[in-house]
Amino acid sequence: MATNFLDIVRGFPARLRVESAAKQSMETARHRLVIGGILFAVCFAVVGVRLVDVTLLSEAREPRAARAPATGPLELARADIVDRNGVLLATSLATQSLYANPQMIANAADAARRLAATLPGIDEKQLRDRLSGENRSFVWIRRNLTPRQQFEVNRLGIPGLFFQREERRVYPHGNLTSHVVGFSDVDNRGLAGVEQSFDERLKTSNEPLRLSIDVRVQHAVREELQHTIQNFNAIGGMSVMMDVTTGEVISMVSLPDFDSNAPGLADADARFNRNTLGAYEMGSTFKMFTVAMGFDYGVLRMTDSFDASRPYQIGRFTISDFKGKNRWLTTPEVFIYSSNLGALRMSLQVGPTRQREFLDRLGFLKPSPIELPEIGHPLIPRPWREINMLTISFGHGISVSPMQLVAAGAAAVDGGIYRAPTILARDDATAVQGERVMSQRASDMLNQLLRFNAEKGSGRTAEVPGYFVGGKTGTAEKVQANGGYKKNARISSFFGSFPAHKPRYVLLVMVDEPQGRRDTGGYATGGVVSAPTAGRIIARVAPILGVAPTEDLPVDLTKPLLAAANLR
């Protein structure tokens, strides 16, 4: 009993303590649950309020992407260059350029060896010397790396090498537009063509520069000209097509050419723009300006006749016709037989002073105003004597650029209005007023002769069914650098317009030193070489330019000339 009593006495307070502790724990747990519940309710309330605010109040707008801050146009070092239809001709791509801080390179010889093995074209010795410079803290190693080259350099893990973001100029059409677009250097400075002429514009504006060139026409012209050069084993060729109503140059091809992406690999001849920088004696294509001059001054009629029965002697010089008719020729005959004697006698009726003034009006006595840096100066006689007047009448004794001839020819066939040639697209063609340089009547009569020559004369090989070409051929011996003419070295050319009754486009094709072939009887004249080339070009590009073919001309240009020329 004593034991049980003691146990009772000893255990009662212990049970009380246990019960008291359990009760306290339960209270603590209850308090924690209450606090937890309150916190959960507060959080739930906050989330709920935020959801209401986001979905129903101020933030309830879609889509989210529209709320992204505007980034603005992409800033590039140079603006794009596009053709008249928006086709990309030149653009800039972001690249990485590699440079080094020699002060941070521990082993210059080892770095040079590994970089030379990784980047083709690097001279190991030169790079080692540059990286060993004690006072240098910056050395360019290679500009405009490809992504793979950048990856390979990173794999080398050489301390002291760094990359800088730059831009590289890219020309998607390579050779096709090289003499128009030109090129720029690694520092984005324009060095040739439009890139140089509009360097400041391309650097300061993000808007693309739109040219007048049509890449589709450019491609067709280049392909046909290249084909002719190969067929006649010529050393080069050039061609310009212009819209006579605006002065816009639609195509300009000079061969050989070069890749604008790698101009340093091209020789000087390939980089020479024959259309604007070259100056040539044009030969018989110049006769169209002689007859236009006679009509404009009112001293020439279609029915006039000229003595071409014998050579013309002036001083120690004797002037004769190539395959002459040896008789009197009417004005249309002088044109279609390309008589030197007839042309010089026409010029005698005008005189040297008025001839010079007339050619000055057409822009032959000053460089072409087209917006390219590669512009040559015409070679004109000083003083302008009678012998000069006579030879100039049939295209010798004065050297001009193909671009000058095309611009003057465009004025001559478009009512006598001269419009400065431009390489930029004109948004408002009606704003191009131009300047009158000859009468409408003189222009109309010249168009008759050009069409007549395409039907009856040397321009027959340029005819294209449905498009009624008008034109004049020319074959000129090349002038040597030290004077005189080179034997068996000629430039064969053809100037054409279409459609002949209302010319919209003019085209000049010139082939440099073509060689005669057996199937051409050994001839390599303008009518054999350049006129057929022009015909093929017109047949390909007229539909592209929207010139619809027709069965008949609305105006018979040649019928009146048949009687005047005494031809049937």
C-alpha positions in Angstrom: 0.0 0.0 0.0 2.8 2.3 0.9 4.3 1.8 -2.5 1.0 2.5 -4.2 0.4 5.6 -2.2 3.8 6.9 -3.0 3.3 6.2 -6.6 0.1 8.1 -6.4 1.8 11.0 -4.5 4.7 11.0 -6.9 2.7 10.5 -10.2 -0.1 12.9 -9.8 2.0 16.1 -10.3 3.7 14.4 -13.2 0.5 13.7 -15.1 -0.6 17.2 -14.4 2.6 18.4 -15.9 2.1 16.1 -19.0 -1.5 17.3 -19.5 -0.4 20.9 -19.1 2.4 20.5 -21.7 0.0 18.8 -24.2 -2.5 21.6 -23.7 0.1 24.2 -24.3 1.3 22.5 -27.5 -2.2 22.3 -28.8 -2.7 26.0 -28.1 0.6 26.8 -29.9 -0.5 24.7 -32.9 -3.8 26.4 -32.9 -2.3 29.8 -32.9 0.1 28.8 -35.7 -2.8 27.5 -37.8 -4.7 30.8 -37.2 -1.7 32.9 -38.2 -1.0 30.7 -41.2 -4.6 30.9 -42.3 -4.5 34.7 -41.9 -1.3 34.9 -44.0 -2.8 32.6 -46.6 -5.9 34.7 -46.8 -3.9 37.9 -47.1 -1.8 36.4 -49.9 -4.9 35.1 -51.7 -6.5 38.5 -51.4 -3.4 40.2 -52.8 -3.2 37.8 -55.7 -6.9 38.2 -56.3 -6.7 42.0 -56.3 -3.8 41.8 -58.7 -5.6 39.5 -61.0 -8.6 41.8 -61.1 -6.3 44.8 -61.8 -4.4 43.0 -64.6 -7.4 41.4 -66.3 -10.2 43.9 -65.8 -8.7 47.3 -65.1 -5.7 49.2 -66.5 -3.8 46.2 -67.9 -6.6 44.6 -69.8 -5.2 45.2 -73.3 -4.0 42.7 -75.9 -1.6 41.8 -77.4 1.3 42.2 -75.0 3.8 42.5 -77.9 2.2 45.8 -78.9 3.3 47.3 -75.6 7.0 46.5 -76.3 9.0 49.7 -76.6 9.6 50.7 -80.2 13.2 49.9 -81.4 13.2 52.3 -84.4 14.8 51.5 -87.8 17.9 49.5 -87.9 20.9 51.8 -87.9 23.5 50.9 -90.5 26.7 52.6 -91.5 25.5 52.9 -95.1 22.0 52.8 -96.7 21.0 50.2 -99.2 21.2 50.8 -102.9 18.3 49.4 -105.0 17.3 49.3 -108.6 14.2 51.1 -110.0 12.0 48.2 -108.9 13.4 47.9 -105.4 15.8 45.0 -106.2 18.7 45.1 -103.8 22.0 46.1 -105.4 24.1 46.9 -102.3 23.6 46.3 -98.5 25.6 46.1 -95.3 25.9 43.0 -93.1 27.1 43.0 -89.5 30.5 41.2 -89.1 33.2 40.8 -86.5 36.7 42.1 -86.9 39.7 40.8 -85.0 42.2 42.9 -83.3 44.9 42.4 -80.6 46.5 44.2 -77.7 50.1 43.2 -78.0 50.7 44.2 -74.4 48.4 41.4 -73.3 49.9 38.6 -75.5 52.4 36.5 -73.7 54.0 34.8 -76.6 53.8 36.8 -79.9 55.5 34.1 -82.0 53.2 31.4 -80.9 50.1 33.6 -81.4 51.2 34.6 -84.9 51.9 31.0 -85.9 48.4 29.8 -84.7 46.6 32.7 -86.2 48.3 32.3 -89.6 47.3 28.6 -89.5 43.7 29.6 -88.8 43.2 32.6 -91.0 44.3 32.1 -94.7 46.3 34.9 -96.2 48.0 36.1 -93.0 51.8 36.5 -93.2 53.1 34.9 -90.0 56.3 36.9 -89.9 54.7 40.3 -90.4 52.0 39.5 -87.8 54.7 38.3 -85.3 56.6 41.6 -85.8 53.4 43.6 -85.3 52.4 41.7 -82.2 55.9 42.1 -80.8 55.8 45.9 -80.8 56.6 47.2 -77.4 54.6 50.4 -77.5 51.5 49.1 -79.4 48.3 48.5 -77.7 46.1 48.0 -80.8 46.8 46.0 -84.0 44.2 45.0 -86.6 44.6 41.3 -87.5 41.7 40.7 -89.9 38.6 42.7 -90.8 35.2 41.3 -91.4 35.6 37.7 -90.3 33.1 35.0 -91.2 31.2 33.4 -88.3 33.2 30.2 -88.8 36.5 32.2 -88.7 35.4 33.9 -85.5 34.6 30.5 -84.0 38.0 29.1 -84.9 39.8 32.1 -83.4 37.8 31.8 -80.2 38.9 28.1 -80.0 42.5 29.2 -80.0 42.0 30.8 -76.5 44.8 33.3 -77.0 44.6 36.1 -74.4 44.8 39.6 -75.8 42.6 39.0 -78.9 39.3 40.9 -79.2 36.5 41.3 -81.6 34.8 44.5 -82.8 31.5 44.7 -84.5 31.7 46.2 -88.0 29.7 46.2 -91.2 30.7 44.7 -94.5 29.3 45.9 -97.8 27.8 43.2 -99.9 26.8 43.4 -103.6 24.3 40.6 -104.4 24.7 41.0 -108.2 28.5 41.0 -108.2 29.7 41.9 -111.7 26.3 42.8 -113.2 26.1 46.3 -111.8 29.8 46.9 -110.8 30.3 49.9 -113.1 27.2 51.5 -111.8 27.1 50.8 -108.1 30.9 50.8 -107.7 32.3 49.7 -104.3 33.4 50.9 -100.8 36.3 50.0 -98.6 36.5 48.2 -95.3 36.0 51.6 -93.5 32.7 52.1 -95.5 34.1 54.8 -97.7 32.7 54.9 -101.2 35.6 54.5 -103.7 33.8 54.1 -107.1 30.5 54.4 -108.9 27.4 55.4 -107.0 29.0 54.4 -103.7 31.5 57.2 -104.2 29.2 59.8 -105.8 26.6 59.5 -103.0 28.9 58.6 -100.2 27.6 61.3 -97.8 24.0 60.5 -98.7 24.5 56.8 -98.0 26.1 57.5 -94.7 23.6 60.0 -93.4 20.3 58.6 -94.5 18.8 55.2 -93.7 16.5 55.4 -96.7 17.6 53.2 -99.7 19.0 55.0 -102.7 16.9 54.1 -105.7 18.7 54.0 -109.0 17.2 54.2 -112.5 18.8 50.9 -113.5 16.5 47.9 -114.2 18.4 44.8 -113.2 16.3 42.6 -115.6 17.3 44.8 -118.6 20.9 45.0 -117.3 21.1 41.3 -117.3 19.8 40.9 -120.8 22.1 43.6 -122.2 25.2 42.2 -120.5 24.5 38.7 -121.7 24.0 39.7 -125.3 27.0 42.0 -125.3 29.2 39.2 -123.8 28.0 36.8 -126.4 29.0 39.2 -129.2 32.4 39.9 -127.7 33.1 36.1 -127.6 31.7 35.5 -131.1 33.9 38.3 -132.7 36.9 37.8 -130.4 36.7 41.4 -129.3 38.6 42.9 -126.4 35.6 44.6 -124.8 32.3 46.3 -125.3 29.9 48.8 -123.9 26.2 49.6 -124.0 23.8 52.3 -122.6 20.0 52.3 -122.7 18.1 55.5 -121.8 14.5 56.6 -121.4 14.3 59.6 -123.7 11.4 61.2 -121.8 13.2 61.3 -118.5 16.9 60.9 -119.1 17.0 57.9 -116.8 19.7 55.4 -117.7 17.9 52.0 -117.7 21.0 49.9 -118.3 24.8 50.6 -118.5 27.2 47.7 -119.2 30.9 48.0 -119.7 32.9 44.8 -120.4 35.2 43.5 -119.1 33.8 44.2 -115.6 34.6 43.2 -112.1 33.0 41.8 -109.0 32.2 44.7 -106.6 32.6 42.2 -103.7 36.3 41.8 -104.6 37.5 44.9 -106.6 41.1 44.4 -105.6 41.3 41.2 -107.7 40.3 43.1 -110.9 42.9 44.7 -113.2 42.7 48.3 -114.3 41.0 47.5 -117.7 38.2 45.7 -115.9 37.6 48.6 -113.6 37.6 51.1 -116.5 34.1 52.3 -117.2 34.1 52.6 -121.0 30.7 54.3 -121.1 31.5 57.3 -119.0 35.3 57.5 -118.7 36.3 56.5 -122.2 36.4 59.0 -125.1 36.1 57.6 -128.7 35.8 58.7 -132.2 32.3 57.5 -133.0 32.6 57.1 -136.7 29.4 57.1 -138.8 26.9 57.2 -135.9 27.9 60.9 -135.7 26.4 61.5 -139.2 22.9 61.6 -137.6 24.0 64.8 -135.8 25.3 66.2 -139.1 22.0 65.7 -140.9 20.1 66.9 -137.8 22.3 70.0 -137.8 21.5 70.7 -141.5 17.8 70.4 -140.9 17.9 72.5 -137.8 19.7 75.4 -139.5 17.4 75.1 -142.5 20.2 74.4 -145.0 19.3 70.8 -145.8 16.3 69.2 -147.4 15.5 65.5 -148.1 15.6 66.2 -151.8 19.0 67.8 -151.8 21.9 65.9 -153.6 25.6 65.9 -152.9 28.6 65.0 -155.0 30.0 61.7 -153.9 31.4 60.8 -157.3 35.1 61.3 -156.4 37.3 61.8 -153.3 37.5 65.2 -151.6 41.0 66.8 -151.4 41.9 69.3 -148.7 45.5 70.1 -148.2 47.5 66.9 -148.1 44.4 64.9 -147.0 42.2 62.9 -149.2 38.7 61.9 -148.0 36.8 59.1 -149.7 33.9 56.7 -149.0 34.1 53.2 -147.8 32.5 51.1 -150.6 31.4 54.4 -152.3 28.7 54.7 -154.9 30.8 57.1 -156.9 27.9 59.3 -157.9 25.7 62.1 -156.6 23.6 61.0 -153.6 20.4 62.4 -152.2 20.1 63.1 -148.4 18.5 59.7 -147.6 21.1 58.0 -149.7 23.9 59.8 -147.9 22.4 58.5 -144.7 21.8 54.8 -145.6 25.0 54.4 -147.6 26.9 56.3 -144.8 28.7 58.5 -147.2 31.6 60.5 -145.8 31.6 62.7 -148.9 27.9 63.5 -148.5 28.3 64.3 -144.8 31.2 66.6 -145.3 29.4 68.5 -148.0 26.5 68.9 -145.7 28.8 70.4 -143.1 30.2 72.9 -145.7 26.7 74.4 -145.9 26.7 75.0 -142.1 30.3 76.1 -141.5 32.7 75.4 -138.6 31.3 78.0 -136.2 27.7 76.9 -136.4 28.8 73.2 -136.3 30.7 73.8 -133.0 27.8 75.8 -131.6 25.3 73.0 -132.5 27.5 70.2 -131.0 27.9 72.4 -127.8 24.1 72.5 -127.5 24.0 68.7 -127.5 26.6 68.5 -124.7 29.5 67.2 -126.7 32.0 69.8 -125.7 31.8 69.3 -121.9 31.9 66.2 -119.7 28.7 64.2 -119.2 26.7 65.5 -116.2 25.7 62.0 -115.1 26.2 61.4 -111.4 29.2 59.2 -111.5 32.8 60.0 -110.5 34.3 58.2 -113.5 33.7 60.9 -116.1 36.0 61.5 -119.0 36.6 64.7 -120.9 35.8 65.0 -124.6 38.7 65.5 -126.9 37.8 68.4 -129.2 39.9 70.3 -131.7 41.4 73.7 -130.8 41.1 75.6 -133.0 38.0 74.3 -134.8 39.2 74.7 -138.4 37.6 73.6 -141.7 39.5 70.3 -141.8 38.1 69.6 -138.3 34.6 70.5 -139.4 34.9 68.1 -142.4 36.1 65.1 -140.4 33.8 65.7 -137.5 30.9 65.6 -140.0 31.5 61.8 -140.3 32.6 61.1 -136.8 36.4 61.6 -136.8 38.5 64.3 -135.2 36.4 64.5 -132.0 36.3 61.9 -129.2 33.3 61.7 -126.9 32.0 59.2 -124.4 29.2 56.8 -125.2 27.1 58.4 -122.5 27.4 61.8 -124.2 26.4 60.3 -127.5 23.4 58.5 -126.0 22.2 61.7 -124.2 22.5 63.8 -127.4 20.9 61.0 -129.5 18.0 60.9 -127.1 17.4 64.6 -127.5 17.7 64.3 -131.3 14.9 61.7 -131.5 12.7 63.1 -128.8 11.6 66.4 -130.4 14.9 68.1 -129.9 14.6 68.3 -126.0 17.8 67.5 -124.1 17.4 65.9 -120.7 20.6 65.4 -118.6 21.3 61.7 -118.2 20.8 60.5 -114.6 21.5 57.3 -112.8 18.8 58.0 -110.2 15.1 57.0 -110.6 12.8 59.9 -111.2 9.6 59.6 -109.1 7.8 62.3 -111.2 8.7 62.0 -114.9 6.5 64.9 -115.8 8.7 67.2 -113.8 11.6 66.7 -116.2 11.3 69.6 -118.6 14.6 69.5 -120.4 16.1 72.1 -122.7 15.4 72.5 -126.4 18.5 72.0 -128.4 17.1 71.6 -131.9 13.7 72.1 -133.7 10.9 69.6 -133.6 11.0 69.5 -137.4 14.7 68.5 -137.4 14.0 65.8 -134.9 11.0 64.4 -136.9 13.1 64.3 -140.1 16.0 62.6 -138.4 13.5 59.9 -137.1 12.4 59.3 -140.6 16.0 58.8 -141.7 16.8 56.5 -138.8 13.8 54.3 -139.6 14.7 54.4 -143.3 18.2 53.2 -142.5 16.7 50.3 -140.5 14.6 49.3 -143.5 17.0 50.0 -146.4 20.4 50.6 -145.0 23.1 49.2 -142.7 20.7 49.1 -139.8 18.6 46.3 -141.3 20.2 43.7 -139.0 18.8 45.5 -136.0 15.2 45.2 -137.1 12.9 43.5 -134.6 9.4 42.4 -135.9 6.7 44.4 -134.1 9.0 47.0 -132.6 10.2 49.1 -135.6 13.7 50.0 -134.7 15.3 53.1 -136.1 19.1 53.5 -136.1 22.5 54.3 -137.5 25.6 52.1 -137.6 29.2 53.2 -137.2 32.7 51.8 -137.7 35.6 53.8 -136.6 39.3 53.0 -136.6 40.9 53.4 -133.2 43.2 56.3 -132.5 46.7 55.4 -131.2 48.1 57.0 -128.1 50.8 58.7 -130.1 48.5 59.9 -132.9 47.4 58.3 -136.1 45.1 55.3 -136.4 45.7 51.6 -135.5 45.5 49.2 -138.4 42.8 46.5 -138.1 41.7 47.9 -134.8 38.2 49.4 -134.9 35.1 50.1 -132.8 31.9 48.9 -134.3 28.7 50.6 -133.1 25.0 51.0 -133.5 22.7 53.7 -132.1 19.0 52.7 -132.2 15.7 54.0 -131.0 12.3 52.2 -130.6 9.5 52.4 -131.5 10.6 54.5 -134.4 7.4 56.6 -134.9 7.6 57.8 -131.2 10.9 56.8 -129.6 10.7 56.0 -126.0 14.1 54.3 -125.5 17.5 54.7 -127.2 20.2 52.1 -127.1 23.9 52.3 -128.0 26.0 49.2 -128.5 29.7 49.4 -129.1 32.2 46.6 -129.6 35.9 47.2 -129.1 38.2 45.6 -131.7 35.9 42.9 -133.1 37.6 40.5 -135.6 36.0 39.5 -138.9 34.8 35.9 -139.3 34.5 33.6 -142.3 30.7 33.6 -142.2 30.7 37.5 -142.2 33.1 37.6 -145.2 35.8 38.9 -142.9 33.8 42.0 -142.0 33.4 43.3 -138.5 31.5 46.5 -139.1 28.7 48.1 -137.1 26.1 46.5 -139.3 27.6 43.1 -138.9 28.6 43.2 -135.2 26.6 45.7 -133.2 23.3 46.2 -135.0 22.3 42.5 -134.6 23.3 42.7 -131.0 21.1 45.7 -130.5 18.2 43.8 -132.2 18.5 40.9 -129.9 18.6 43.2 -126.9 15.5 45.1 -128.0 13.6 41.8 -128.6 14.4 40.7 -125.1 13.9 43.9 -123.1 11.0 45.6 -125.0 8.4 43.4 -123.3 10.0 43.9 -119.9 9.8 47.7 -120.4 6.1 47.4 -121.4 6.5 48.3 -125.0 3.8 46.4 -126.9 4.5 45.0 -130.3 2.4 46.3 -133.2 1.8 45.0 -136.8 2.2 48.4 -138.5 3.5 51.8 -137.6 0.7 54.3 -137.2 2.7 56.7 -139.4 4.6 55.6 -142.5 8.0 57.2 -141.9 9.8 55.9 -144.9 7.4 56.2 -147.9 8.1 59.9 -148.4 11.8 59.2 -148.4 11.6 56.5 -151.1 10.8 59.2 -153.7 13.3 61.6 -152.3 16.0 59.0 -152.3 15.0 57.7 -155.8 14.8 54.2 -154.3 12.3 51.5 -154.7 
